[in-house]
Amino acid sequence: MPKILLVGRDVRLLFTRAAVLKKTCADVSFCDVSQAAGLVVTQKPDLVVLCHSLLEGDAESIADEIRICCETTKVVAVLSEAGSEFLLHDAKFDAICLSNPYRLTATVGKLLGGSLNCPQTRTMKSDGSEVFTQGSREDYQM
């Protein structure tokens, strides 16, 4: 199960994004900017998602710290739907995506090599046949 760490300043937004990514069966946690570097070192997540609630300097400095301590950890910067208030340097991030939940899960899944699918669930139909489903396809709101 991939580990994902969300970093931002808006706790409600972090909670919502964590809920969206948990539905993909990832091990998801979140933190404030002040805790980010320490948690990256101790948790060694596969992916860090930097939310659009961060300031430009915060996002870039966290990305720099991740590159120094955890070379294999991927970094995604999330921009608001309205657009970015600041320019991000693409080289600091493995991906940049908009805040839309579908785009976020698709971007995260792509960076983690498609490993964001829940295991198959077997369900018995009334006629005795089996149906296999994978993951969750619920609508998400952020």
C-alpha positions, 0 to 999 in steps of 0.5 A, a space after each residue: 500500500 503506497 504512503 501519501 503525505 498531504 501538506 497544507 495550511 487549511 485543515 479542512 481541505 487537507 481532511 477532504 483530500 485525505 478522504 479522497 485519496 484514502 478511498 483509493 486504498 492508500 495510507 494517507 496522512 496530512 500535516 501542517 507546513 511546520 511538521 512536513 520535513 520531520 514527517 517526510 524523514 520519519 514516514 518516508 512516504 512514496 508521495 507528498 502532495 503539496 496543497 495550493 494553500 501553501 505559499 510559494 516559498 513553502 512549497 518549493 522549500 519543502 520540495 527541496 528538503 524532500 529531494 535532499 532526504 528522500 530521493 525516491 519520494 515523488 512530489 505533486 504540487 496542487 494548484 487551485 481551480 482558479 489558477 496559481 497565484 504564483 509561478 512554480 518551478 516545474 523542475 522542483 515537482 514530479 507533477 503539477 495538477 489542478 485541485 479537481 479530485 479526479 485529476 488529483 487521483 489520476 495524477 497520484 496514480 500515475 506517479 505511483 505506477 498505477 498502484 492506487 487501486 483497492 484490491 478486488 472485492 468479491 460479491 455474490 449475486 442472487 443467482 450464485 454468480 460472482 462479481 468482482 469490483 475494484 476500488 471506489 468510483 464515488 463522486 468526490 467534492 473538494 
